[in-house]
Amino acid sequence: MSHLITKVTGFENLGDHTLRVRFDDGTAQVINFLPVLAGELFAPLRDKKLFAQVRLDTECHTLVWPNGADFDPATLHDWPKYAAALEAQAKNWQLASA
């Protein structure tokens, strides 16, 4: 069994919490992060100014934010496969904090 090692090589901010994320295999994903921005670590990213401070960590090869939030590059690469589960988890976090 092999595990794909994925690296984020760049991104473009498309606005409204949406990024086009590029990967080392030449593919890209357009990701609307807003539905998964909940919980102690990710909820602060609902602030557009904080979300816009995203940067590429060249050591970890993924997207990071100043508050320490990040996503596994393999999850970003295969976002359509994980999006529903991440959104469900975010809803659970919202309910827990209410």
PyMOL commands that set and color helices and strands:
alter all, ss='L'
color gray80, all
select helices_A, chain A and resi 34-36+39-46+48-51+73-77+79-97
alter helices_A, ss='H'
color red, helices_A
select strands_A, chain A and resi 8-15+18-23+28-32+55-57+62-64
alter strands_A, ss='S'
color yellow, strands_A
deselect
rebuild
show_as cartoon
